[in-house]
């Protein structure tokens, strides 16, 4: 009886010991042969686009993405590289029992360039969600399939199908004299497109040539178009009330923006409301891109700071005219650029536009890499919604009009 009791107690002790060992191992504890003790380790989870890139730690090839690596707590120099792509580098701090995440976007040295449109693009306007763009076409040609004049408003959806297919641009408003009568010849270069907040409607407004600033909103004619119902054969003329409709759409946007701001801590919301402009939430709404309009300071909200957060040094003092990124989850603020950046589709990178140059940068301002050098229209650069591409408006041949081109980052 006594032996059975001893055996039972030893079995319980063994089970408890094994359970503790498994738990400690899962939490990152490892035996250090040098110190002859068990000490905590951290995990570095590394992913990249494209995948199967090499991971160098302190200059030594260690593994390939995508991988999770167990490392002793300290600072490491991490490099992600792949043949044909510009390397990604960062100094990362590993902490015990903490998972540190790396999402490296690798940019090719020589991205390919391919035309998306061939009709010419005038005054394009990206939708609020960035998933589609509308633009005007001025042409004397007709569509052989429909017999409809190509002039009018066109829509391009920025999505990729399951087999990699992309939708063709479609005409949603024809500037056909049969529809508009003798007033069909409008100054296209002075036309403006406006999206409704839900992106189901679009306004095209034609202004007088070279209008003085005081009457810039007095359109000669304005039409309301449907964007999710095929070709609009019966556009609604709204010349007398289009400014009222625009005001209603703007109010809808303000209500949505106020709801997003209300979810932020008061100290952050107050500064972003009074001392910034051009606020743009990231596609996943975890970060905010903004421009400072006055000197201000963001007070820390999470104190002490989160363990395992991004080790890049932040900037909480704001300077007028500069663009910054505020990370809502980690309560960190980074200086980004002096000119207006654009969000990349993954919410972790941004597109910077400089003179005849486009670069991609991590949201914390690190790893700035060039993706395109050459002529393009500065105001219109954006990312394809499924990632892997940047769309630009450029005229590679001075004898033709500008068209959309995709810069392939794959």
C-alpha positions in Angstrom: 0.0 0.0 0.0 2.8 2.4 0.9 4.7 1.6 -2.4 1.5 2.3 -4.4 1.1 5.7 -2.6 4.8 6.6 -3.3 4.4 5.5 -7.0 1.2 7.6 -7.2 2.9 10.7 -5.8 5.9 10.3 -8.1 3.5 9.9 -11.1 1.7 13.2 -10.1 5.1 14.9 -9.7 6.2 13.7 -13.1 3.0 14.8 -14.8 3.2 18.2 -13.1 6.9 18.5 -14.1 6.2 17.6 -17.7 3.2 20.0 -17.8 5.3 22.8 -16.4 8.0 22.1 -18.9 5.6 22.1 -21.8 4.0 25.4 -20.6 7.5 27.0 -20.1 8.6 25.8 -23.5 5.4 27.2 -25.1 6.1 30.6 -23.4 9.6 30.7 -24.9 11.8 29.4 -22.0 14.9 27.5 -23.1 17.9 25.9 -21.4 21.0 28.0 -21.7 24.0 25.7 -21.6 26.4 28.5 -20.9 24.6 29.9 -17.9 23.3 26.4 -17.0 19.9 27.8 -16.4 16.4 28.1 -17.9 15.8 31.6 -19.3 13.0 33.2 -21.3 13.3 33.7 -25.1 11.2 35.7 -27.6 9.7 34.7 -30.9 10.3 36.6 -34.2 7.6 36.0 -36.7 8.7 36.9 -40.2 6.5 37.1 -43.3 7.3 38.8 -46.6 5.7 39.6 -49.9 6.7 37.8 -52.1 7.3 34.8 -49.9 10.4 32.5 -49.7 12.8 35.4 -49.1 16.0 34.9 -47.1 16.2 36.0 -43.4 19.6 37.3 -42.2 20.1 37.9 -38.5 23.1 39.9 -37.6 24.5 39.2 -41.0 24.0 35.4 -40.9 21.5 33.5 -43.1 19.1 31.9 -40.6 15.9 30.9 -42.4 13.4 31.8 -45.1 10.1 33.6 -44.8 7.4 32.8 -43.6 8.8 31.5 -40.3 8.8 31.9 -36.5 12.2 32.0 -34.9 13.1 31.6 -31.2 15.7 34.1 -30.1 17.3 35.2 -26.8 16.2 38.7 -25.6 18.4 41.4 -27.1 18.6 43.7 -30.2 19.1 42.2 -33.6 19.8 43.5 -37.1 17.3 41.8 -39.4 17.6 41.8 -43.2 15.1 40.2 -45.6 16.3 39.7 -49.2 15.3 38.0 -52.4 17.0 37.9 -55.7 15.7 40.7 -58.0 14.2 42.7 -55.1 15.4 45.5 -52.9 16.3 44.4 -49.4 14.3 45.2 -46.3 16.3 46.0 -43.1 15.5 46.9 -39.5 16.9 46.7 -36.0 14.5 44.7 -33.9 14.3 44.2 -30.1 13.4 40.7 -29.0 11.9 40.4 -25.5 11.2 37.3 -23.4 7.8 35.7 -23.8 6.9 38.3 -26.5 6.1 37.7 -30.2 7.6 40.3 -32.5 6.1 40.6 -36.0 7.8 41.6 -39.3 5.8 42.1 -42.5 8.3 42.9 -45.2 7.1 44.3 -48.5 9.9 43.6 -51.0 10.1 45.9 -54.1 11.6 44.7 -57.3 14.6 46.6 -58.7 12.9 46.9 -62.1 9.1 46.8 -61.8 7.2 46.2 -65.1 5.0 48.9 -66.6 1.8 48.0 -68.5 -1.0 50.2 -69.9 -4.5 49.7 -68.4 -6.5 52.2 -70.6 -6.1 53.3 -74.2 -8.8 55.9 -74.6 -7.0 58.8 -72.8 -7.9 59.8 -69.2 -9.1 63.2 -68.2 -9.6 64.5 -64.6 -9.8 61.1 -62.8 -11.3 60.8 -59.3 -10.6 57.9 -56.8 -13.6 56.7 -54.8 -13.6 57.2 -51.0 -12.7 53.6 -50.3 -10.0 53.5 -53.0 -11.6 50.5 -54.7 -12.6 52.2 -58.0 -11.9 55.3 -60.0 -14.0 57.4 -62.4 -12.6 59.5 -65.3 -13.6 61.4 -68.4 -12.8 60.4 -72.0 -13.0 62.8 -75.0 -13.0 61.0 -78.3 -14.5 61.1 -81.7 -14.5 57.3 -82.0 -17.4 54.9 -81.2 -17.5 51.6 -79.4 -17.8 48.9 -82.1 -19.9 46.7 -79.8 -22.5 49.2 -78.7 -22.2 51.9 -81.4 -22.0 54.5 -78.6 -19.6 57.4 -78.7 -16.6 56.8 -76.4 -16.7 60.3 -75.0 -18.2 60.5 -71.5 -17.6 59.2 -68.0 -15.8 55.8 -67.5 -15.4 53.6 -64.4 -12.5 51.3 -63.5 -12.9 48.9 -60.7 -9.6 48.2 -58.9 -10.2 44.5 -58.1 -8.7 41.2 -59.2 -10.7 38.1 -59.8 -10.0 34.6 -58.4 -8.0 33.7 -61.5 -6.1 36.9 -61.7 -8.5 38.5 -64.1 -9.2 42.3 -63.9 -12.4 44.0 -65.1 -12.3 46.2 -68.1 -13.2 49.9 -67.8 -16.9 50.5 -68.5 -18.6 53.6 -69.8 -21.4 54.8 -67.4 -22.3 58.0 -69.1 -22.1 58.7 -72.8 -21.6 62.3 -74.1 -23.9 61.4 -77.0 -25.7 64.2 -78.7 -28.7 62.0 -78.8 -28.8 62.2 -75.0 -27.5 65.8 -74.4 -28.7 67.6 -77.5 -26.7 70.4 -79.0 -24.9 71.1 -75.7 -22.8 68.0 -75.9 -19.6 69.8 -76.5 -18.4 70.7 -73.0 -14.9 71.7 -71.8 -13.7 68.4 -70.5 -10.5 69.7 -69.0 -12.7 71.9 -66.7 -15.0 69.1 -65.6 -15.0 67.6 -62.1 -16.2 64.3 -60.7 -17.6 63.8 -57.2 -18.3 60.5 -55.5 -21.2 59.9 -53.0 -19.9 58.6 -49.7 -21.5 55.2 -50.3 -20.0 55.2 -53.9 -23.3 54.3 -55.5 -23.7 57.7 -57.2 -21.4 60.1 -59.1 -21.7 63.7 -60.1 -20.1 65.1 -63.3 -20.1 68.9 -63.4 -18.9 71.0 -66.4 -17.6 74.5 -65.6 -16.9 77.5 -67.9 -13.5 77.6 -69.4 -11.0 79.4 -67.0 -13.7 80.3 -64.5 -12.8 83.0 -61.9 -12.4 81.7 -58.4 -15.5 83.5 -57.2 -17.8 81.4 -59.5 -15.8 78.2 -59.4 -18.9 76.3 -58.2 -21.3 77.6 -60.8 -21.4 74.7 -63.2 -22.8 75.1 -66.7 -24.3 71.7 -66.4 -24.2 68.9 -63.9 -25.4 65.3 -64.0 -26.1 62.6 -61.4 -25.0 59.1 -62.5 -25.5 55.6 -61.1 -22.2 53.7 -60.6 -23.5 50.2 -59.7 -26.2 49.7 -62.4 -24.4 49.3 -65.7 -24.5 52.1 -68.3 -26.6 55.0 -67.3 -28.7 55.8 -70.3 -30.8 58.3 -68.5 -28.5 60.6 -66.5 -30.3 63.0 -64.2 -29.5 66.6 -64.8 -29.0 68.4 -61.4 -27.4 71.7 -62.5 -29.6 73.8 -60.2 -29.0 71.7 -57.1 -25.8 69.8 -57.4 -24.1 72.0 -54.7 -26.8 71.0 -52.3 -26.3 67.3 -53.1 -22.5 67.7 -52.6 -23.2 69.3 -49.2 -25.3 66.4 -48.2 -22.6 63.9 -49.2 -20.0 65.9 -47.3 -22.2 65.8 -44.2 -22.4 62.0 -44.4 -18.6 61.9 -44.6 -18.3 64.2 -41.6 -20.6 62.0 -39.5 -18.5 58.9 -40.3 -15.2 60.8 -39.5 -16.6 62.0 -36.2 -17.7 58.5 -35.3 -14.1 57.2 -36.0 -12.6 60.1 -34.0 -15.0 59.4 -31.1 -13.4 56.0 -30.7 -10.0 57.5 -30.0 -8.7 58.6 -26.5 -9.8 62.2 -25.7 -6.2 63.5 -25.6 -5.5 62.2 -29.1 -8.9 63.1 -30.6 -8.6 66.7 -29.3 -5.2 67.3 -31.0 -6.2 65.6 -34.2 -9.4 67.7 -34.3 -7.9 71.1 -33.6 -4.3 70.9 -35.0 -4.4 68.7 -38.1 -6.1 68.2 -41.5 -6.2 65.7 -44.3 -7.0 62.8 -42.0 -6.9 59.5 -43.7 -7.6 56.2 -41.8 -5.7 53.2 -43.0 -7.7 50.6 -44.9 -8.0 48.5 -41.7 -8.6 51.6 -39.6 -5.8 50.9 -37.1 -3.7 53.9 -38.1 -4.3 57.5 -39.0 -2.4 59.5 -41.6 -2.6 63.3 -41.1 -1.0 66.7 -41.7 -0.2 69.0 -38.8 -1.6 72.5 -39.2 -0.1 73.9 -36.0 2.6 73.1 -33.5 1.2 70.6 -31.0 2.2 67.6 -28.9 0.5 64.2 -28.4 0.4 63.1 -24.8 1.1 59.4 -24.1 -2.1 57.4 -23.6 -0.7 53.9 -22.9 1.7 54.4 -19.9 3.8 52.4 -19.4 4.3 51.5 -23.1 3.2 48.1 -24.5 5.7 45.4 -24.2 6.9 44.2 -27.7 5.7 47.3 -29.6 7.4 48.6 -32.6 11.0 49.7 -31.6 11.2 52.5 -34.1 11.7 55.8 -32.3 8.6 57.9 -32.4 7.9 61.7 -32.7 5.1 63.1 -30.5 5.9 66.8 -31.2 4.1 68.0 -34.3 5.4 70.7 -36.7 3.1 72.7 -39.0 2.8 71.2 -42.5 4.4 67.9 -41.8 2.7 64.5 -42.3 2.6 61.9 -39.5 1.2 58.4 -38.8 -0.5 57.6 -35.5 -0.7 53.9 -34.6 -3.9 53.6 -32.6 -3.2 50.1 -31.2 0.4 50.9 -30.0 -0.1 54.6 -29.2 2.9 55.6 -31.2 3.3 58.5 -33.6 5.8 58.7 -36.5 7.0 61.5 -38.7 6.6 60.4 -42.3 7.1 63.1 -45.0 6.7 66.7 -46.0 4.4 65.9 -48.9 1.0 64.1 -49.0 1.5 60.3 -48.8 -1.0 57.7 -49.9 -2.0 54.5 -48.1 -0.8 51.2 -49.6 -3.6 48.6 -49.6 -2.1 46.5 -46.7 -2.2 49.4 -44.1 1.4 48.8 -43.2 3.1 50.8 -46.0 2.6 54.1 -47.8 3.3 55.5 -51.2 5.3 58.7 -51.3 5.2 60.9 -54.4 8.2 63.1 -55.3 9.3 64.9 -58.4 9.3 62.2 -61.2 9.8 59.5 -58.5 7.5 57.2 -56.5 8.7 55.4 -53.4 7.2 52.9 -50.9 7.9 53.3 -47.2 7.0 51.4 -44.0 4.3 53.1 -41.9 6.9 54.1 -39.3 9.1 55.9 -41.9 11.7 53.1 -42.3 12.7 51.2 -45.5 12.1 53.9 -48.1 12.6 52.3 -51.6 12.0 53.6 -55.1 9.4 51.8 -57.3 9.2 54.2 -60.3 11.2 57.0 -61.8 9.9 58.9 -64.8 7.1 61.1 -66.0 3.6 60.9 -64.3 0.9 63.1 -63.0 1.7 63.8 -59.4 -1.8 64.1 -58.1 -2.9 60.7 -59.2 -1.0 57.7 -57.8 -2.8 54.9 -55.9 -2.5 51.2 -55.1 -4.5 48.3 -56.6 -6.9 47.0 -53.9 -5.5 43.4 -53.9 -1.9 44.7 -53.6 1.1 44.1 -55.7 0.5 47.0 -58.1 0.6 50.8 -58.1 -1.5 52.7 -60.7 -0.1 55.9 -62.2 -1.4 58.4 -64.7 1.2 59.2 -67.3 1.9 60.1 -70.9 4.8 58.2 -72.2 4.3 59.5 -75.7 4.0 63.3 -76.0 1.8 63.0 -79.0 -1.0 61.1 -77.2 -3.1 61.8 -74.1 -2.4 60.4 -70.6 -3.5 56.9 -69.7 -3.5 54.6 -66.6 -0.5 52.4 -66.3 0.1 49.7 -63.6 3.5 49.4 -62.0 3.8 45.7 -61.1 5.5 45.1 -57.7 5.4 41.3 -57.9 
